[in-house]
Amino acid sequence: MASILRAVTSSSTPGVDSTNPANDIGKRLAKWALVIGVPTAVCVAAYLVYRQQQDQAKKSATRRSPLPTPLTSITGTTIPSTKAGGDALSTSDNRTKNRLTLAIELKNEGNIKYRENKFNEAIVAYTKAIDACPSESKEELSQFYQNRAAAWESLKNYSKVIEDCSQAIELNPKYIKCIQRRARAAENIENFELALEDYSTVCFLDSYQPAYIMAADKVLTNLAKHYIETMPPSTAELSKDYVRTSLNEFEDDPIFNSTIINEIRTTQPDSPLARAYQAYDESRFTDIPSLCTQEIELSISSPYKLQALLLRGSFYLLMGNYKEASADFDAVINDSNATENMKINAELKRANTKIHQRDVEGAMYEYDQCIKNHPNACGPRVHRGMLKTLLESYSEAHDDFSEALNISPINLRAKYQKLINDAKIGNKENKPDKVEQSLGSFEEYYDSCKHDIYYALALTSCYLDNDRKDKALEYLKKFVKEIPNNPTLLALKANCLMASDPSNNVEAEKLFTHALEIDPSNETVLTMFAIFKCNRNQFEEAANLYERAIQCSRGEEKLMQYAALLYAIRAQGRAMKRLSLNFPGGFPQANGPLPSWMGGMN
């Protein structure tokens, strides 16, 4: 990636300007964007780039002075004396012109030394040019600093490069070549935050060229890795909403079989497993794995060992401990005493672990095996169909949902997912009637399912996916009343309000704030609120929200994702402040399926 970046930023003369770059910049049509997504080197998700063209291109005045015959050499700086009277150069303006002419001549001699690879002599010439240049000739002076920085870069004196580039940028804040050079120097001495800020600035100034994004990607990766390596282990509790919504994906989950839980509490009220369920009721989720371990390691074998393994594996999965989760699911699957329902649940959760690890092929294989092992089960086909929908294999997903409904005609999850998939097929085939039919059928379940959070998120997602923000907002207002104090629904309502009309910002902020009062560690709300803050040009507040999300998150990959977002937002906030820009893209339009971390369907 670095070689590509160098190829884009190099010029025919090795890094030395002989003209003022501001002239070219002034003729560009500025395209500003804010990268608030995830770099490709950090995880699979691509950058979320919001672009908006601006009709404010301005031409900068040409201030290039003609080069006269040499007045001096590098070793002599005397300006010829003039005769008294007549055309004598006695005014202040004429003295300034003479000094500028001398400075330009010194710069040109420095360029010659640079091309001859005599970098120390070039530095001497550029230094004399800087000393001779009038302070009011800012564009020329910035050029001289940039040229000297190029010579320092050739000598690998990166601290001096940053020092001279900073002087040039202060004089000319939109000096692209100089900003690039300082970014490279900062990267070389591992000042990654400065490097990222400069790469972000260049992105704003030069239309988000791929090389700049790749360079920023590389720096973001280094920053995120260092952040994760140095942060202390998280002590934050898991979000109540996240836990219950995630576990709700698995129908007939044996770990929440009320008959078995009541039996455990009645016959063994003081057992570690009974205390694990008490911890669940009290939302002390991070205590559950250790209590399950105590149950599993009892000297007298527990009759509920498999229950404890499955419960522990489920919470390892939610906490991002994927290796440990898989080991527990394997133990259940390979135990001859496990019921079929237990094995199905463990196999589905093992596949879900693969998805969290971005191993889509591995997840698909797990679903295939689960269907092969349990041909008469509905759940495995629903889960495989959901993954195929996400992969846009709509025809195959349709077959899975149809087969699931043949097995269990009343299964609501299968019905919901089939309707979502049918709407996507209608969109793909450009058949609006088919889309409307699917949405209409979805609405028919409202009266019987209006208290089901799974249905609420599925219906809302379907409307957003089809750019029906009005209907999504209509139903969200209903769901917020039917399922009160659900932070994800409140955040989605805020998002839809802003997507419909940015003037709803006050109400939206109240909804986000209320959602976090209900569930302070809810990653979905924290990340959506951060996007809202970006749109309000409140970048530091947005970064603080991502810091909170990091403290609440589990799993190295998700931590890397949030850390990258944290640094990207801070760097680009500083870059926009340097350039006196506002957020250019408007609030993100809710016209597609939201990612899971924003409350979308998994």
Backbone torsions as a table, in degrees:
resi	resn	phi	psi	omega
1	MET	NA	-37.4	-178.2
2	ALA	-65.3	-35.6	179.9
3	SER	-66.4	-37.3	176.9
4	ILE	-63.6	-44.0	-179.9
5	LEU	-60.6	-43.6	179.9
6	ARG	-62.9	-39.6	-179.1
7	ALA	-62.5	-37.0	-179.1
8	VAL	-73.0	-38.2	-172.2
9	THR	-89.4	-11.7	-178.3
10	SER	-77.1	158.3	176.4
11	SER	-125.7	176.0	-177.5
12	SER	-63.6	-37.6	171.1
13	THR	-93.2	130.9	-169.8
14	PRO	-59.8	79.5	170.8
15	GLY	80.3	8.8	-177.1
16	VAL	-109.4	130.3	177.4
17	ASP	-84.1	133.1	170.0
18	SER	-109.2	-4.2	175.8
19	THR	-132.5	169.3	-178.6
20	ASN	-85.3	118.5	-177.2
21	PRO	-66.3	-18.3	-178.8
22	ALA	-63.5	-26.4	179.6
23	ASN	-64.0	-43.2	179.0
24	ASP	-69.3	-41.2	-178.1
25	ILE	-61.3	-40.2	-176.9
26	GLY	-63.8	-22.8	-178.1
27	LYS	-91.5	-6.5	-178.4
28	ARG	-78.2	150.8	168.3
29	LEU	-88.5	112.6	-173.8
30	ALA	-70.3	131.4	173.5
31	LYS	-119.6	115.3	-175.7
32	TRP	-106.9	142.9	179.1
33	ALA	-149.3	160.4	177.3
34	LEU	-121.3	119.9	176.6
35	VAL	-86.1	112.3	178.3
36	ILE	-126.6	26.1	-177.7
37	GLY	-113.1	-148.7	-171.6
38	VAL	-115.9	127.2	179.8
39	PRO	-67.2	150.4	-175.3
40	THR	-62.8	-29.9	179.4
41	ALA	-75.8	-15.1	-179.6
42	VAL	-88.3	-47.0	175.7
43	CYS	-158.4	-179.0	-172.4
44	VAL	-64.2	-36.1	-176.0
45	ALA	-60.6	141.5	-179.0
46	ALA	-86.9	169.6	173.5
47	TYR	-58.5	140.5	167.8
48	LEU	-94.4	105.5	-175.3
49	VAL	-110.5	122.0	177.6
50	TYR	-101.0	116.6	-176.4
51	ARG	-111.9	142.9	173.2
52	GLN	-150.5	119.2	-179.5
53	GLN	-72.6	142.4	179.8
54	GLN	-112.4	139.4	179.1
55	ASP	-98.8	50.4	-175.7
56	GLN	-125.4	30.7	-179.2
57	ALA	-66.2	129.1	-179.8
58	LYS	-121.9	143.7	176.6
59	LYS	-91.2	126.7	176.6
60	SER	-82.2	145.3	-177.1
61	ALA	-69.9	137.5	178.1
62	THR	-77.9	124.2	-177.1
63	ARG	-123.2	25.0	-179.4
64	ARG	-71.9	128.7	179.1
65	SER	-91.6	143.2	177.1
66	PRO	-65.6	145.8	-179.9
67	LEU	-92.8	112.2	-180.0
68	PRO	-80.1	-177.0	173.9
69	THR	-63.6	146.7	-173.9
70	PRO	-53.8	134.0	177.2
71	LEU	-95.6	-20.1	-174.5
72	THR	-158.1	178.6	173.0
73	SER	-119.7	177.8	-179.5
74	ILE	-63.6	-30.6	-175.7
75	THR	-88.9	-10.7	179.8
76	GLY	-134.2	133.7	-174.1
77	THR	-125.1	24.2	-177.2
78	THR	-80.5	129.5	175.4
79	ILE	-86.9	131.9	-177.4
80	PRO	-57.0	141.9	176.6
81	SER	-75.5	159.2	-178.4
82	THR	-120.9	162.1	177.8
83	LYS	-75.6	150.4	177.6
84	ALA	-71.5	142.3	178.0
85	GLY	78.1	-174.4	177.4
86	GLY	59.4	-124.5	-177.1
87	ASP	-96.2	25.8	-179.1
88	ALA	-59.4	139.8	-179.9
89	LEU	-82.7	82.0	-175.3
90	SER	-109.9	-14.3	-178.4
91	THR	-79.3	162.5	178.9
92	SER	-61.6	-41.6	-179.7
93	ASP	-60.9	-42.2	-179.0
94	ASN	-67.4	-36.1	177.3
95	ARG	-64.8	-39.7	178.0
96	THR	-62.2	-42.6	179.8
97	LYS	-63.7	-40.7	178.8
98	ASN	-63.2	-42.2	178.7
99	ARG	-63.9	-41.4	179.6
100	LEU	-66.3	-41.3	178.7
101	THR	-61.8	-43.0	176.6
102	LEU	-60.9	-45.3	-178.7
103	ALA	-61.2	-41.7	179.9
104	ILE	-65.2	-40.1	178.1
105	GLU	-62.8	-41.6	177.1
106	LEU	-63.6	-41.1	177.0
107	LYS	-60.2	-43.0	-179.4
108	ASN	-63.4	-38.7	176.9
109	GLU	-67.4	-34.9	174.6
110	GLY	-61.8	-40.3	177.3
111	ASN	-59.6	-39.9	178.7
112	ILE	-62.4	-46.3	178.7
113	LYS	-62.3	-37.1	179.0
114	TYR	-61.6	-47.6	-178.6
115	ARG	-64.4	-24.9	176.9
116	GLU	-87.2	7.8	-179.4
117	ASN	62.0	23.8	175.3
118	LYS	-97.1	75.1	-167.8
119	PHE	-69.6	-36.9	179.4
120	ASN	-65.6	-39.9	177.6
121	GLU	-68.2	-35.9	176.0
122	ALA	-61.0	-41.6	-180.0
123	ILE	-61.8	-40.3	178.3
124	VAL	-60.6	-45.2	-179.5
125	ALA	-64.1	-44.6	-179.7
126	TYR	-65.1	-36.1	178.1
127	THR	-62.9	-42.8	177.4
128	LYS	-64.9	-36.2	177.1
129	ALA	-63.7	-41.0	179.0
130	ILE	-64.0	-43.2	-178.9
131	ASP	-66.4	-34.8	-177.0
132	ALA	-80.6	-24.2	-172.1
133	CYS	-71.2	131.8	175.3
134	PRO	-61.3	141.9	-176.3
135	SER	-64.2	-25.6	-179.5
136	GLU	-77.7	-11.3	178.7
137	SER	-88.5	69.2	-169.9
138	LYS	-64.8	-41.0	-176.5
139	GLU	-65.1	-44.8	179.3
140	GLU	-66.2	-40.6	-178.7
141	LEU	-64.2	-40.3	177.9
142	SER	-63.1	-35.7	178.5
143	GLN	-64.6	-40.4	-178.9
144	PHE	-65.4	-41.4	177.3
145	TYR	-62.9	-41.7	-180.0
146	GLN	-63.4	-40.4	-180.0
147	ASN	-65.9	-40.4	177.5
148	ARG	-66.3	-35.9	176.5
149	ALA	-61.0	-36.9	178.3
150	ALA	-62.2	-40.1	178.4
151	ALA	-66.9	-43.5	176.3
152	TRP	-59.9	-38.6	179.5
153	GLU	-63.0	-39.0	178.6
154	SER	-64.2	-27.0	176.5
155	LEU	-90.5	2.2	179.3
156	LYS	60.8	29.3	174.7
157	ASN	-94.9	82.3	-169.0
158	TYR	-71.7	-28.5	176.9
159	SER	-63.9	-41.0	177.3
160	LYS	-67.8	-35.5	176.7
161	VAL	-58.9	-48.2	-179.0
162	ILE	-63.4	-40.3	-179.5
163	GLU	-61.7	-48.3	-178.9
164	ASP	-71.3	-38.7	177.9
165	CYS	-62.8	-38.4	179.7
166	SER	-63.0	-39.5	176.5
167	GLN	-62.8	-43.8	-179.3
168	ALA	-65.3	-41.0	-178.1
169	ILE	-69.3	-33.4	176.6
170	GLU	-63.1	-36.0	178.4
171	LEU	-77.8	-33.2	-176.8
172	ASN	-140.4	87.6	-172.8
173	PRO	-61.4	-15.9	-177.4
174	LYS	-109.4	27.8	-177.9
175	TYR	-81.2	90.2	-170.4
176	ILE	-58.1	-50.7	-176.3
177	LYS	-59.4	-38.9	-179.0
178	CYS	-71.0	-38.6	177.7
179	ILE	-64.2	-40.6	176.3
180	GLN	-60.3	-44.7	-177.2
181	ARG	-63.0	-42.9	179.4
182	ARG	-65.6	-36.4	178.0
183	ALA	-61.1	-44.6	179.6
184	ARG	-63.5	-43.2	179.9
185	ALA	-63.9	-44.3	179.1
186	ALA	-61.2	-39.4	178.4
187	GLU	-64.0	-38.7	-178.7
188	ASN	-65.2	-32.4	178.3
189	ILE	-99.5	14.5	174.9
190	GLU	63.3	30.2	169.0
191	ASN	-90.3	73.9	-168.4
192	PHE	-69.2	-30.1	-179.4
193	GLU	-67.3	-42.5	176.1
194	LEU	-65.1	-41.6	179.3
195	ALA	-59.5	-44.2	-178.6
196	LEU	-65.9	-41.5	178.7
197	GLU	-60.5	-41.9	-179.6
198	ASP	-70.2	-42.0	176.6
199	TYR	-62.2	-36.9	177.8
200	SER	-64.3	-41.2	179.2
201	THR	-62.8	-42.9	179.2
202	VAL	-63.6	-37.2	177.1
203	CYS	-58.7	-45.3	179.4
204	PHE	-62.5	-40.3	-173.9
205	LEU	-78.7	-26.3	-171.3
206	ASP	-129.0	41.7	165.3
207	SER	61.1	32.4	174.0
208	TYR	53.6	54.7	176.1
209	GLN	-62.2	142.5	-177.2
210	PRO	-54.6	-36.8	-178.8
211	ALA	-61.8	-37.2	179.7
212	TYR	-68.0	-41.4	179.2
213	ILE	-64.0	-40.7	178.0
214	MET	-63.2	-40.9	178.5
215	ALA	-64.6	-44.1	178.1
216	ALA	-63.0	-38.6	178.2
217	ASP	-57.3	-47.5	-179.4
218	LYS	-61.6	-44.6	-179.8
219	VAL	-66.4	-42.6	178.3
220	LEU	-58.4	-40.9	179.7
221	THR	-60.2	-45.3	179.6
222	ASN	-63.5	-43.0	179.2
223	LEU	-63.0	-46.3	-177.9
224	ALA	-63.7	-41.8	179.5
225	LYS	-61.6	-45.9	-179.8
226	HIS	-63.4	-40.6	-179.8
227	TYR	-60.6	-46.3	-177.8
228	ILE	-68.1	-37.9	-178.4
229	GLU	-66.3	-29.4	-174.9
230	THR	-100.2	-9.5	-177.9
231	MET	-78.4	144.0	178.1
232	PRO	-71.3	159.1	177.5
233	PRO	-57.3	141.8	-178.1
234	SER	-70.5	135.0	175.6
235	THR	-111.9	3.1	-178.3
236	ALA	-71.5	145.9	178.4
237	GLU	-77.7	151.3	175.5
238	LEU	-66.5	148.4	178.1
239	SER	-66.4	132.5	178.0
240	LYS	-61.0	-43.7	-179.1
241	ASP	-64.8	-41.9	179.3
242	TYR	-61.4	-45.5	-178.2
243	VAL	-62.7	-49.7	-175.2
244	ARG	-70.8	-37.0	178.3
245	THR	-67.8	-40.9	-179.4
246	SER	-66.1	-46.0	-179.0
247	LEU	-70.6	-23.4	179.3
248	ASN	-68.1	-14.7	177.9
249	GLU	-66.6	-22.6	-174.6
250	PHE	-104.5	105.3	-179.4
251	GLU	-69.1	149.6	177.3
252	ASP	51.2	43.4	-177.8
253	ASP	-67.9	119.4	-176.2
254	PRO	-65.2	-20.0	179.7
255	ILE	-71.4	-15.2	177.4
256	PHE	-116.7	28.0	174.8
257	ASN	-69.7	112.4	-172.9
258	SER	-61.6	-34.2	-180.0
259	THR	-63.2	-46.1	-178.8
260	ILE	-68.3	-41.0	-179.8
261	ILE	-62.9	-43.4	177.8
262	ASN	-63.9	-37.0	178.3
263	GLU	-63.7	-43.7	179.6
264	ILE	-63.4	-44.1	-177.4
265	ARG	-69.3	-28.7	-179.2
266	THR	-81.7	-46.6	-174.2
267	THR	-85.8	-29.6	-177.6
268	GLN	-136.9	64.2	-173.5
269	PRO	-63.1	-24.2	-178.3
270	ASP	-100.6	6.6	-177.1
271	SER	-72.2	156.3	177.3
272	PRO	-57.4	-35.9	-178.4
273	LEU	-69.1	-38.6	176.3
274	ALA	-62.7	-38.3	178.2
275	ARG	-70.7	-29.1	176.2
276	ALA	-65.2	-40.9	177.5
277	TYR	-70.2	-32.0	174.7
278	GLN	-65.3	-39.2	177.0
279	ALA	-62.8	-37.4	177.9
280	TYR	-63.7	-45.7	179.8
281	ASP	-60.9	-31.8	-178.2
282	GLU	-94.1	8.2	179.2
283	SER	61.6	29.1	173.1
284	ARG	-95.3	65.5	-169.0
285	PHE	-66.5	-34.6	-177.4
286	THR	-71.9	-11.9	175.8
287	ASP	-81.2	-17.9	-171.2
288	ILE	-63.4	-47.8	-178.2
289	PRO	-57.1	-44.1	-178.4
290	SER	-66.1	-37.0	177.4
291	LEU	-66.7	-38.8	176.4
292	CYS	-64.6	-37.9	178.0
293	THR	-61.5	-41.4	177.0
294	GLN	-60.5	-40.4	178.7
295	GLU	-64.5	-43.1	-177.3
296	ILE	-66.6	-33.2	-173.8
297	GLU	-96.8	13.7	177.1
298	LEU	-57.7	141.5	-178.0
299	SER	-61.8	-38.0	173.4
300	ILE	-96.8	120.7	-172.8
301	SER	-53.4	129.9	-178.5
302	SER	-78.1	137.0	175.6
303	PRO	-69.6	-10.0	-178.6
304	TYR	-111.8	26.8	-177.7
305	LYS	-60.1	-43.8	-179.6
306	LEU	-64.8	-38.3	176.6
307	GLN	-61.1	-43.4	-179.5
308	ALA	-66.4	-40.4	178.1
309	LEU	-61.7	-44.5	-178.1
310	LEU	-68.8	-38.7	177.7
311	LEU	-66.1	-44.2	179.7
312	ARG	-63.9	-43.5	178.9
313	GLY	-61.3	-38.0	179.7
314	SER	-62.6	-40.5	-178.8
315	PHE	-81.9	-26.9	169.6
316	TYR	-60.9	-41.1	178.5
317	LEU	-60.9	-46.5	-179.3
318	LEU	-66.6	-28.2	-178.7
319	MET	-88.9	-0.1	178.1
320	GLY	82.9	11.3	177.1
321	ASN	-91.7	74.4	-167.7
322	TYR	-69.7	-36.2	178.7
323	LYS	-63.2	-46.4	179.5
324	GLU	-66.0	-38.9	178.9
325	ALA	-61.6	-47.3	-179.4
326	SER	-60.6	-39.5	179.8
327	ALA	-62.4	-41.4	179.2
328	ASP	-67.4	-41.2	178.9
329	PHE	-65.1	-39.0	177.1
330	ASP	-60.5	-41.9	-178.7
331	ALA	-62.1	-40.6	178.5
332	VAL	-67.6	-46.0	-176.8
333	ILE	-61.4	-36.8	-174.8
334	ASN	-90.2	1.1	-179.9
335	ASP	-90.0	123.4	-176.7
336	SER	-67.5	-17.7	180.0
337	ASN	-85.7	-8.0	-179.1
338	ALA	-71.7	139.1	177.0
339	THR	-72.8	163.9	178.9
340	GLU	-62.0	-39.1	179.7
341	ASN	-62.3	-39.6	177.3
342	MET	-63.1	-43.7	-178.1
343	LYS	-66.7	-42.0	177.6
344	ILE	-59.5	-46.5	-179.1
345	ASN	-61.8	-43.5	179.8
346	ALA	-66.0	-38.3	-180.0
347	GLU	-68.5	-39.5	178.1
348	LEU	-66.8	-39.9	179.3
349	LYS	-71.1	-31.8	175.5
350	ARG	-65.6	-39.4	175.5
351	ALA	-64.2	-40.6	179.1
352	ASN	-63.2	-34.0	175.5
353	THR	-61.4	-41.0	178.2
354	LYS	-62.2	-39.4	178.9
355	ILE	-63.0	-43.8	178.2
356	HIS	-60.9	-29.4	179.1
357	GLN	-89.5	8.8	178.9
358	ARG	64.3	22.7	177.5
359	ASP	-97.9	79.5	-175.2
360	VAL	-66.3	-41.8	179.3
361	GLU	-62.3	-41.3	177.7
362	GLY	-63.1	-40.3	178.7
363	ALA	-64.5	-43.7	-179.8
364	MET	-62.8	-39.4	177.4
365	TYR	-62.1	-43.3	179.6
366	GLU	-61.3	-41.4	178.3
367	TYR	-65.5	-41.2	178.8
368	ASP	-59.8	-44.1	-179.7
369	GLN	-67.2	-37.7	179.8
370	CYS	-63.5	-42.3	178.1
371	ILE	-65.5	-38.6	178.2
372	LYS	-65.0	-40.1	-179.0
373	ASN	-75.0	-26.9	-176.0
374	HIS	-134.6	71.2	-172.7
375	PRO	-63.9	-20.5	-177.1
376	ASN	-102.1	11.9	179.9
377	ALA	-94.8	139.2	-179.0
378	CYS	-80.8	-43.7	-173.2
379	GLY	-52.7	-48.3	-178.2
380	PRO	-58.2	-36.6	179.2
381	ARG	-70.3	-35.6	177.5
382	VAL	-64.2	-45.9	-178.6
383	HIS	-66.5	-40.8	178.1
384	ARG	-66.9	-37.9	177.3
385	GLY	-62.9	-38.7	178.2
386	MET	-62.4	-42.5	178.5
387	LEU	-65.7	-39.5	178.9
388	LYS	-67.1	-33.8	175.0
389	THR	-62.5	-44.5	178.3
390	LEU	-62.4	-32.3	179.3
391	LEU	-85.6	4.1	178.4
392	GLU	64.8	25.2	172.0
393	SER	-93.2	68.9	-168.0
394	TYR	-66.3	-37.0	-179.2
395	SER	-64.7	-44.0	178.4
396	GLU	-66.8	-38.4	177.7
397	ALA	-63.0	-41.0	178.4
398	HIS	-57.6	-42.4	179.5
399	ASP	-63.8	-39.9	179.9
400	ASP	-65.0	-45.5	-179.2
401	PHE	-67.1	-37.6	178.9
402	SER	-64.6	-42.4	179.0
403	GLU	-66.7	-37.6	177.6
404	ALA	-61.1	-39.8	179.6
405	LEU	-73.4	-27.3	172.9
406	ASN	-65.4	-37.0	179.0
407	ILE	-72.9	-43.1	-177.9
408	SER	-138.8	87.9	-174.5
409	PRO	-59.8	-20.5	-176.5
410	ILE	-100.7	6.3	-177.5
411	ASN	-70.8	112.7	-174.9
412	LEU	-69.4	-35.4	179.7
413	ARG	-60.3	-43.5	179.2
414	ALA	-63.4	-39.3	179.0
415	LYS	-65.4	-46.1	-179.9
416	TYR	-58.0	-50.1	-174.7
417	GLN	-67.6	-33.9	177.8
418	LYS	-65.4	-39.7	179.1
419	LEU	-66.8	-40.3	176.0
420	ILE	-59.9	-45.8	-179.2
421	ASN	-66.2	-39.5	178.6
422	ASP	-62.3	-39.1	178.1
423	ALA	-63.8	-38.4	178.2
424	LYS	-66.5	-38.2	176.5
425	ILE	-63.3	-42.3	178.0
426	GLY	-60.1	-40.8	177.2
427	ASN	-64.5	-45.0	-177.7
428	LYS	-63.5	-38.4	-178.8
429	GLU	-88.2	3.0	-179.1
430	ASN	56.1	49.8	178.7
431	LYS	-120.4	85.9	-177.5
432	PRO	-56.1	-34.2	-179.3
433	ASP	-62.3	-38.7	179.9
434	LYS	-67.2	-37.2	177.4
435	VAL	-63.9	-48.6	-178.8
436	GLU	-62.8	-37.0	178.3
437	GLN	-62.9	-42.7	179.4
438	SER	-64.8	-44.7	-179.9
439	LEU	-64.6	-40.1	178.3
440	GLY	-63.3	-41.4	178.7
441	SER	-64.7	-36.5	178.4
442	PHE	-60.5	-42.5	-177.3
443	GLU	-64.9	-25.3	-177.3
444	GLU	-62.8	-21.8	-178.2
445	TYR	-88.2	-0.3	-171.0
446	TYR	-58.8	-50.7	-174.4
447	ASP	-59.5	-36.4	-177.7
448	SER	-88.2	-16.3	-173.2
449	CYS	-123.8	11.4	-172.1
450	LYS	-66.7	-13.6	177.7
451	HIS	-99.3	3.8	-177.2
452	ASP	-94.9	113.3	-178.0
453	ILE	-61.9	-33.1	178.7
454	TYR	-61.8	-45.0	178.6
455	TYR	-65.2	-41.3	-178.9
456	ALA	-59.9	-46.4	-179.6
457	LEU	-69.4	-36.8	-179.4
458	ALA	-65.9	-46.7	-179.1
459	LEU	-65.0	-45.2	179.1
460	THR	-60.6	-44.6	179.7
461	SER	-60.2	-39.6	-178.5
462	CYS	-64.8	-41.7	179.1
463	TYR	-68.9	-42.6	178.3
464	LEU	-63.4	-37.6	-179.6
465	ASP	-62.8	-25.9	-178.2
466	ASN	-107.6	23.2	175.5
467	ASP	55.6	40.6	177.9
468	ARG	-112.9	65.5	-177.8
469	LYS	-61.4	-32.2	-178.8
470	ASP	-62.8	-46.1	-179.6
471	LYS	-71.3	-38.4	177.9
472	ALA	-59.3	-44.3	179.8
473	LEU	-67.2	-38.8	178.1
474	GLU	-58.0	-46.4	-178.7
475	TYR	-75.1	-33.2	177.7
476	LEU	-62.4	-38.4	177.3
477	LYS	-61.5	-36.6	178.0
478	LYS	-71.3	-45.2	-177.1
479	PHE	-64.7	-34.9	179.3
480	VAL	-62.4	-32.0	176.7
481	LYS	-78.0	-39.0	-176.7
482	GLU	-77.1	-31.7	179.0
483	ILE	-122.0	74.2	-172.6
484	PRO	-66.1	152.5	175.6
485	ASN	60.6	30.2	173.0
486	ASN	-93.8	112.9	-172.6
487	PRO	-63.5	-35.2	-179.6
488	THR	-65.7	-42.0	178.6
489	LEU	-65.1	-39.3	178.1
490	LEU	-62.9	-42.2	-180.0
491	ALA	-67.6	-39.4	177.5
492	LEU	-65.0	-37.8	177.2
493	LYS	-63.3	-43.3	177.9
494	ALA	-60.3	-42.8	179.8
495	ASN	-61.5	-44.8	-179.8
496	CYS	-67.2	-37.6	177.5
497	LEU	-59.4	-44.4	-178.9
498	MET	-71.4	-36.7	178.5
499	ALA	-66.3	-32.3	179.7
500	SER	-76.8	-39.9	-177.3
501	ASP	-159.6	109.3	-178.2
502	PRO	-58.2	-17.9	178.8
503	SER	-71.1	-6.6	176.7
504	ASN	-81.3	16.7	-171.8
505	ASN	-60.9	-35.5	-178.1
506	VAL	-66.7	-47.2	179.1
507	GLU	-64.6	-40.2	-179.8
508	ALA	-61.6	-43.8	-179.5
509	GLU	-64.0	-37.1	177.4
510	LYS	-63.0	-39.6	179.1
511	LEU	-65.1	-44.5	178.4
512	PHE	-61.4	-44.8	-178.8
513	THR	-62.4	-43.5	179.0
514	HIS	-64.1	-39.5	179.4
515	ALA	-61.2	-39.7	-180.0
516	LEU	-75.9	-25.1	172.8
517	GLU	-66.2	-36.1	179.2
518	ILE	-72.5	-42.2	-174.1
519	ASP	-141.9	85.4	-173.4
520	PRO	-62.7	-21.2	-176.7
521	SER	-104.9	21.1	-177.5
522	ASN	-79.1	109.2	-177.0
523	GLU	-62.0	-39.3	-179.8
524	THR	-56.9	-49.0	-178.1
525	VAL	-68.5	-43.1	-178.7
526	LEU	-59.3	-43.5	-177.1
527	THR	-73.8	-37.9	176.9
528	MET	-66.9	-39.0	178.3
529	PHE	-65.3	-35.2	177.8
530	ALA	-62.7	-42.0	177.4
531	ILE	-62.7	-41.7	176.6
532	PHE	-57.4	-44.2	-179.4
533	LYS	-65.8	-36.0	175.9
534	CYS	-59.7	-42.5	179.9
535	ASN	-66.7	-21.7	177.0
536	ARG	-92.1	7.3	-177.8
537	ASN	61.4	28.3	178.1
538	GLN	-105.8	71.1	-169.5
539	PHE	-69.8	-37.3	-180.0
540	GLU	-66.7	-38.6	176.4
541	GLU	-64.8	-38.9	177.3
542	ALA	-62.6	-43.2	179.0
543	ALA	-63.2	-38.8	178.3
544	ASN	-62.9	-36.1	177.2
545	LEU	-66.2	-38.6	176.2
546	TYR	-67.7	-33.2	174.6
547	GLU	-62.3	-40.4	176.7
548	ARG	-64.9	-40.0	178.0
549	ALA	-61.9	-38.2	178.0
550	ILE	-62.0	-43.5	-179.3
551	GLN	-64.3	-25.8	-177.7
552	CYS	-94.8	-9.1	-170.9
553	SER	-90.9	159.2	175.8
554	ARG	-132.5	152.1	178.2
555	GLY	96.3	127.6	-173.8
556	GLU	-59.4	-40.9	-175.2
557	GLU	-66.5	-42.3	179.2
558	LYS	-68.1	-37.0	177.0
559	LEU	-62.7	-41.8	176.9
560	MET	-61.0	-41.5	179.9
561	GLN	-59.9	-50.2	-177.4
562	TYR	-68.6	-37.7	178.6
563	ALA	-63.2	-40.4	177.8
564	ALA	-63.2	-42.3	178.0
565	LEU	-62.7	-40.8	179.8
566	LEU	-58.0	-51.0	-178.1
567	TYR	-69.5	-37.7	-179.7
568	ALA	-62.4	-43.9	-178.3
569	ILE	-65.7	-44.2	-178.8
570	ARG	-64.8	-43.7	-178.4
571	ALA	-64.7	-43.5	-176.1
572	GLN	-77.7	-25.6	171.2
573	GLY	-63.3	-43.9	177.6
574	ARG	-65.4	-39.8	179.4
575	ALA	-62.6	-43.3	-180.0
576	MET	-66.9	-34.9	177.3
577	LYS	-66.3	-40.1	177.6
578	ARG	-59.4	-38.8	-175.6
579	LEU	-95.3	2.1	-179.7
580	SER	57.1	47.4	179.3
581	LEU	-106.0	161.3	169.1
582	ASN	-111.4	162.9	178.5
583	PHE	-58.5	124.9	-167.5
584	PRO	-90.4	-15.9	-166.1
585	GLY	-98.7	-9.8	-174.3
586	GLY	77.8	171.8	-177.9
587	PHE	-66.4	138.9	-178.6
588	PRO	-53.2	130.5	-178.7
589	GLN	-75.8	130.6	-179.2
590	ALA	-87.5	62.5	-175.7
591	ASN	-113.2	19.7	178.7
592	GLY	-151.6	175.0	179.4
593	PRO	-66.4	124.7	179.4
594	LEU	-70.6	145.2	172.8
595	PRO	-61.4	159.5	-175.3
596	SER	-59.8	-34.4	-178.2
597	TRP	-72.6	-9.2	174.8
598	MET	-105.9	9.9	176.3
599	GLY	101.8	8.9	179.0
600	GLY	-78.6	176.6	-177.5
601	MET	-84.2	139.5	175.7
602	ASN	-85.5	NA	NA
